[in-house]
């Protein structure tokens, strides 16, 4: 029995590929394999193809087999053998073999044109019968014949299913246009209409998965709710399970509700080597960005620790500890999920190696208890942090990591704010550093509100969130507002943590900085001088925070008018910074930058220009060409060129820098605007000279 055509069946590009019976070389395509995740409509495409082939008179025999188990295939073949070959119905295996032999064309006999559809092959090994006697092993693959065609649908991607003239056709999701057309058509058939924008949004919420769209449409019709109500219920994952949004009677002869459609696939993937790791790997991926997860996140030490702890079949060592999981084991778990079409795993996409449909993620999270969800969300946090490089040389990677952090915050917020929100701080800083100042401010503002709610206003994490919020508000141009925020924060930090706590000292440092940025350079220099005495006493002279304060003091000393003293202070600071932190540490590079700046302000314009020229290649090597500090160094180098008399060179350098800043930071970033102003100044200088 061929499945009935689904209501409002959508013609798709995959159907055209199925009907393309001859490839470019002229060879007939005799075997085709439709593969894809559960719910994309493979069976409907196969049924449409089979009906069309039968109706146009091009077939003599059509056999449709529900091939989810080997016994079902043997039984269907046996029935065909009984009906076509007069085989013995009491010996199914012999009847199946007779049918397969009958399919082979015989000399002198009229050819039989046949099509065999093996729908929903669950395991490639099901198509090979292994009796107790190895000599009687035989294949359930139909024989090659110029008059026969084979069509297989499966979620599997194993190599055993392809090759040998079998054409693979990946069945994907509906396009947005197909999704809206389908929903509109189904609803119209029941006298219902919905605004196109709401149907478009609903289709996106369901990830354009045909099965999900069909069940959602049936639910709308049965319940009488509109798309707005449905989307609201769907969005409230805590209050509404997917099972609650399933119609009581499934449409189109569907056998499985959306909430359970992938459960057997997960169970089967978990049996593949390395056994027991696919399920915990999917638990981890369920909290991350469906549009792309770096493999380094899912194979990090933190991820492997999670996999080892939650392996289904754990090999317990004599110590009682779970057996360790290697990087190759973790990658093998990804391949197991890929083979069952539960994820897309493409090692050729370096930063978005793993993609997983949002509804597979949701159904996976729905299987977890609240405690498990919190535990797995924290594991995902540690996995992201393990893959996040200390210095963000690769802006594309940083963007993907921020997207994964955003997804994690959406699905595991409770767990993150209870002591695991370091990744949120990292992501917000990352956004701010590339010019997304509004994003950084918004995220830290949310973090302040959340930590107050979860931890209390006096908790150190809440104070830290306020510190970062004030910093980025200052970075966005509100120096006076940042200074006021730090004054309030300092009072609370001293009261909660004490005057000598490192966080209190850091707050004093930030307050001094924004005091200077707000126009009080002399006050900033005095504040740094007082802070330096306390840091030497509490932290010691070689502590990195102490070195940072020495740099701040020298900088504002110069801004307050003592350029020569600042230059001497920077010259004394540089060897100490190199000794303590190393020549390639970002703080060492910053110290070299401020030393060059001090040289210029002290009147040594040529020396400053040379220092910037020496600094730039080191900054590019350590931090990368797109790092904000590299852009700042290019700005000061261009400025030094101009002040040294090369107005044309300065104009060219500022023009090149401006293009990169617009690309990386955006046209309205303060640094971009500063460069635009400098470019205009030096272009005017060039015209004046000319």
N, C-alpha and C positions, 0 to 999 in steps of 0.2 A: 504494500500500500504506500503510494507516494504521499507525503504530507500535503495537506491542503494549502493552497496559496494564502499567505497572510493577508489580512485586511490592508488595503492601501499599500500593496507591495510596491516597493520602489525599484525602478530599473537603475542599475548601478554599473559603473565601469567594469567591475569584476565579471559581470554577466557577459559583456562584450568580449572580454579576454577568454572566457570559457568557450564562446562560440567561434573564436578564431581557430578553426580546425587545422589550418596549415601554417607552419612557421615560415620565416623568410626563405629558408633553403628549399622549401617545397616538400618537406617530410611531414607526414600526417602526425598530429599529436594524438596518441592513442591512450595515454594515461595522464590524468591531471589530478593534482592534490591541492584542495582548498584548505589552507591552514590559517588559524587566527584564534584570538582569545574567545572564551565562551561568551555567547551573547551577541556576536557581530553579524549573525545571519547566514552562516555557512550552509546550514541545512536548507534554508529557503532558496538560496542561490542554486544549490544542487537540484532541488525539486523543480525549480523553474526551468533549468536546463533539461532535465529528464522529460518533463511534460512536453516541452517544445520539440525535443528530438523524436518523441513518440508520435506527436500530433502531425508532424510534417512527413510522416511515412518513411523515415530513414532507418527505422529499426524493425527487426523481426522479434527480438526478445529483449525485454527490459526486466532486470532484477534489482529491486531496492532492498538493501540489507541494513538493518540497524546493527552496526558492528561494534557496539560498546564492549563486547566480550567475545572471546574465541568461540564459545559454545553457540552464541547467536549466529555467528558467521557460518559455522558448520551446519547448523540447523536450517538456515536459509538456503544454502547450497544443496542440502539434502532434499529439501522440498522441491527445488528446481529440478534436481535429478530424478525425483519420482515423477514429476509432471512431464518432463521433456524426454527422459531416457528410460522410463519404466523401471527405475531403480527400486530396490527393496526398501520400503519405508521403515522396516525394523532394523536396518543397519545404516544409521545416519552417516557414519564416516565413509563407508563404501559408496553410498549414494552421492555424497559430496564430491568424492574423487571422480565418480563417473560423470558428474556434471562438468567438472573442470576439463576432463578429457574430451567431452562432447563439444566444448567451445573451440577446440583446435580444429582448423579447417582440414577436411579430408579430400584427397585427390578424387576428382570425378563427381563429387557431390556439390549440390547447389550451396553456395556460401550463405552462412547465417549471419545477419548483421545484428550485433548485440551491444548492450550497454549494461554494465554492472556498476551500481552505486554502493559504495561502502561508506555509510554515514556514521560519523562520530567514532572513528577508530581511536580507542583509548590508549593502546600500547602497540607499537610496531611488532613486538614479539607475538601478539595475538594472531598475526597472519602467517605464522610458522607453527605447524603442529609437531610436537615433540613426544611421540609415544614412548613407552618403556623400551621398546626395541629401537636403537638408534638407526637401524637400517630402514625403518619405515617412516622416517621423518619426511614431511611433505609441506609444500607451500600452499597457502590459501590465496595467493595473488593469482588473479585470472591470467591465463597464458597470453603471450603476445600473439596478436592476430591482425592482419590488415583489415579485417572486417569488424573487429571488436574495439570497444572503448571502455575505459575504466575511469571512474570519478570517485575520489576519496575526499571525505571531509574529516578534519581532525584538529585538535588543539595542539598536537605534538609537532615539534620541529626537528626531530631526530634525523640524522643523516640517512638512516636506513629507509626512510620513506621516499627519498628523492634519488635522482640519478637514474640511469638505465632508461632514458627516454621519458621519464615522468616529469611533467612540467609543474612547477610549484607556483601557486597563485596565492599571495598573501591577501587575506580579506581583512580590511580595516574597518574603521568606524564610518558612520554616515558623515558626509560633508555637512557643514552648517545648513546649506540650502536643502539638502535631502532631509535633514532632521525636521526643519520647519514645514516642508512640504508634506512629510509623513504625518506629523501631528495635526496639521490643518485638515488633511484629508480624512483622518480617522474621526476627528471631532465633527467635521461637517456632515459625515454620514449619520451622525446622531443628532443633527440639528444644533450643534454647538459651534460657537466661534470664540476665538480669543485674540487679543491684540498681537500682532506679529512680533512686536518687541518683547512681549512676555513669553511667547513661544520660543523666540530666539534665546532668551535668557534661560528658560527652562531646559532647552536642549544643551546649552553650555553647562548648566549645573549637573546634568546627567552624563556629561562627557560624550555626547553624540553616540551612545551605545544603543543599537537598535532594540535589543531586548528590554533595556530600561525604558526607552521611549514608549514601547508597546504597552508595558505594564503601567507606566505613568498615565498614558492616555486612557486605558481601561479604568484606572482608579478615578480619574477626573470624571469620567462618564458615570460610573457607578455611584460615586459619593456626591456628585453635584457641585463639588468645589471647583474653583477656578485656578488658573495657573499661579496666581499670586499667592493664594493660600497654600497650594502644594509646595511652592518654592520656600515659603516660610517654614513649613513643617520639615522639609528636607534639610534646610540650613541648621535647624536646631538638633544637632546630632545627639546631644545629651538627653533630650526629651523624646525624640522620635526615632525609633529603629526603622531600618529599611523594610522589615517585615510588616510594620504598621502602615506602610504606603503601598502594599501589594493588594491588588483586587482579590476579592474572595474567589472569583472564578477567573483563572488565567486565560488570556486571549490566545487565539491562533493555535490551539492544541498544545500550548506550551506545558511542559511537565514540571518545571522547576521555578520557584519564585526567585527573584533577583538575589535575595539575601543568601541563597544557598547554592547558586549556580556554579560557584568556583570551589566549593568545599572538597569535592572529590579530586579536583585537579591539585589542590594543595596537598591532600593526603598522598596522592600518587607521586608528586614531586618530592615529597619528604622521604620516599623510599629509594629514590635515585642516589647514586653515589655523589658526594659523601653523605651517607644516610643520616637522616635526622637533623640536617642543618637548614633545609629549605624553609620550613615553617618559621623558626626563629629569625631567619634572614628577612622573610616577608613581614614579620612583626616589626622589625627595625625600619624597613623601607616604608611601612604604612604611615609613619609619622613625618616623612620627609616630602620633598617637592615632587609631585607626580611628573612634572615636565623635565626632570633631569637631576640625577644624583651622581656625584663623582664616585667612581669605583673606590678611590682611596678612602672615602668615608666608610664604605661598607666592608672594606678589608683592613681597616685600621686596627691597632691593638685593642682599642676600646670595643670595637665591633666584634672582634674575635673572642674577647672575654665574654661578651653577651652570648655569642653563639655557643661557646663551650658550656656555659652555665645552663642553657636551655635546650641543649641537644636532646632529642627525643630518645635516642638509643645511645646512652653515654657509656663509654668504656671507662669504668672506674679503676683508677690506679690503686696501689696498695695504700697510698696516703688518704684515699677517700676523695681526692680532688678530681674534678672532671678532666678528661683528656684534653690537652691543648688543641686549638684549632689553628692551622697554618693559613698563610695568605692564599695558598693554592686551594685549600679546603673552602675558604670563604668564596673565592672565585668560582669554585665548583658548585656551591650552593646557588649562586647567581645563574649559572648555566642550567641547573636543574629547573629553576623557576622559569627560565627562558624557554626551555624545551617543552614546558606545559603551557606556554603562552600566557603566563601569569605576569611576567614582566617582559620588557624589551631590553636586551643586554647587547650593546654594541661597543666593543672595546675601541673601535675607530673614532668614537666621539669622546675625547679625553675628559671633558668636564661634565658631560651629561650622558655618561655611559649607561645608566640605568633609568628607564622610564616605566612607570606603573600607572595603570588607569585609576582615577580617583575613586571609582566605586569599588574596585578591588581593595583599595586602601581602607575604605570605610567599612566594608564587610569584615575585613581583617580586624580592625579596631573593635568592631562590635562583639567579637568573640572574647575580648579581654575583660577581666574584672577591673574595677577602678584601681586596685592596687597594682595589678599587672601593667595597666596602661601607664601609670606613673613611673613604674620601674623602667619600662621600655622607652618612655620618652626621655628619661634621664640618661639611659644608655645611648640614645641617639644624640643627645647633647654632647656627651663625651666623644662620640665618634666624629662629630663635626669639628669639635675643637682639636682633635688629634690630627685632622687633615688640613687645618687652617694654618698656613705658613706664618711664621713670625713677621716676615716682611712681605707685604703684598705686591710682589713684582708682576703677577699675572692678574690683570684687572677682570678678565673674563671669569677666571676661577673665583675671585672674590665675589663677583655678582651672583654666581651660582650658589656659593656658600651662604650668601645673604638670603637668597630665595628659599633655600632649605631651612634656614633658621626661622624665616617668617612662617613657613608651613608648620614647623615644629611648635612655634608659639601658638598657632591656631588650635592645634590638636592636643597639646600637652601643657597648657598654660599653668594649671595648678601645680604640676610637678616642677616646672621650671622656676617658679617664683619661690618655692620652698627650698632655696639653697642651690639651685642649679642654673641660675640665670646669667652666668658668666658669658655664655654664648650670645645672649641678647645684647650685652654690653659690647662685645666684640663686633657684632653685626652693625650696631648703631654707629660705633666709631668708624667702621669701614665705610659706611654710607657717607658720613660727614667728611671723611678725608678726600673723597672723590668729588666733592661739591654738592652732594645731596643734603644740604644743611637742614632744609625743612624736614626731611625724613629723619635725620638724626635727632632733631629737637622733638619731633612728634613721638619717636620711639622712647626717648629718655623721659619725656613727660608721662607717657603711659607707664613706664617702668617705675617712676616715682609713685604714681597713684597705686599701682599694683603692690609694690613692696610695703607701702603704708597699710594697705588693706590686709595683706597676708602676714606681715611681720611686725607692723607697728611703726609709728613715726620716729621712735628713738633707736630703731635697729640700725646697726652699722651699714647694712646693705641699703637701707633707705637713704641714709646720709650719703653713701657713695653715689647712688643714683642722682641725688640732688646736685652733687659735685659735677657729674658729667653733664647734666642738663644746663647748669650755669655756664660751663665751658663752651658748649655749642651755641648757646644764645649769644655769648660774647663773640664767638667766631662768625656768627651771622651779622655782626655789626653793632650789637647792643652792648658796648663795653661798659657803659655806666650801669646798665641793668645787671650785667654779670657781676660787677663789683659789689652792688647792693646785695645780690643773692649770696655771694660769698661771705659778706659780713654777717648775714643771718645764719648761714650754715656754720661759720666758725664758732659762733656762740653755742649752737646746739652740739657741735662736735666736741668742743672743750668740756661741756657739761656731761656728755655721755661717755666719752672716751678718755678724757683727761688732757692736759696741755702737752704732754710729751709723747702721746700716741703718734705713730707715723702718719695716720690719716689726718690728724689735726695739723701736723707740720705740713703735709701736702696741701691742705686747705689754705694755710697761711701763704704758701708759695703761690697758689692760684690767685688769691686775693691781691697779693702784691703785683702780680702780672697784670691783672685787669685794672688795678688802680693806675698803673702806668699807662695802659692802653686808653684809659679814660681821660688822660691828660696830665696826671700828676707824676711826672718822671722822678722828681726828687723824692717824693713820698714813697714811690716804689723802691728806689735805691735804699732808702733807710729801712724799709720793711725787710728787704732781702738781707741787709747787713745784720739786723737783729735775728732773723731766722737762721742765718748761717752760724751764729754763735751757738744757738740751741741745737742745731743739727750736728755740729761737731761734738758737742757734749753728749747728745743722746745716741747718735748713729755712728759717729767717728768720721774722720776727715776723708776716708776713701769710699764712703758709701755713695752709690750712684745718685741718691737724692741730694747729698751734700754737694756733689760736683755740679748737679743741675742748678742748685741755688747759687753757687759761685758764678755760673754762667749768667744767671738772671741778674745778679748784682752788677757784674761787669757791664752787661747790656744797658741797664737803666742808669748806671753811672755815666756811661757815654751819652745817653739821651739827655741826662741832666746837665751836660756841659763839660764833663771831664773826659774828653775824647782820649787824651794821652794816657790817663790813668786806666781807662777801660782797655786800651790796647795792651798795656802792660799786664793787666789782670788776665786777659784772654791768653796772652803768651805764656803766662805761668800755668794757666789751667790746662792747656792742650797736652803737655807731656803727662800730666797726672791722669787725664782722661784716657789717653792712649795706653798708659801702663795698667790702669784698673780695668778698662772695658775692651781694649784692643783697638787697632787702627780702623777696623771696618764696622765698628758699632755705630748705629745711627746717631747716638749722642756725641760720639767723636766727630762724625761728619758735621753735625750741627755746631759743635764748638769751632771747627775749622771755618764754617760759614760765618759765624759771629765774629771770629778773629779777623777775617778778611773785611767784614763790615766795619769793625773798629779801626782797621788800618786806613780804610777810605775816609772815615770821619775824622781821623787824626791827620789827614792831609797826604797820606801816601797812596795816591790814586793808582799809580802804576803797579805798586806792590799788591794792592787789593785786587786789581784786575788779574794779575798773574795768579794770585791765590785762588780766585774763583775759577780760572782756567784749569788749574791743577785739580781742583775739587770736583769739577763736573764729571770727568770720566769715572772717578771713584764712586761718586753718588749713583751714576747710571749703572755701574757694575754691581753695586751692593743692593740698591733699592729698585732698579729698573728704570727705563726711560719715562714711564708714565706715572711714577710716584710723585705725590705733591711736593716732597722735598727736592726732587730733581727739577721740577718746574720752577720752584723758588730759586734754586741755584742758577738756572738759566736766566731768570729775571734779573738777578743781581749781577750776573756776568754781563748781560747786555747793557745794564745801567753803567757798569764799570767801563765798558767799551766807549760809551758815549762820553762819560766824564773824562776819559783819557784822550778825547779828541776825535774819536772815530764815530761821528754822527751817523754816517751812512751804514756802517756795520751794526751800530746799535739799532737802527731802524729795521734793518733786515732781520736781526735776531729777534726783535720784539714781534715782527710780523709772523715769523715762524712759530714763536711761542704762543701767540694769540690763537693760531689755528688749532694747536694741540690743546690749549686750555678750553676752548669752546667745545672741542670733541670730548674731552675728559671731564671737565667741571661744569660745562654749560655756559651760556652767554651771560648769565646774570650773577655768576659767582663773584664775590668781592675781588679775588685775585685776577679774574678775567677782566673785570672793569678797570683794575689798576693797570694791567698790561695794555689795555686799549688806550688809556690816558697817556701812558708812557710812549706808546707808538706814535700817537698824534704829536706829542712834544718833539720827538726826535725827527719825525717827518718834517715838521715845521722848521726844525733846525737845519735840516738838509736843504730845504727850499731856500732858507735864508742865506746859507753859504753859497748855493748856486746862483 
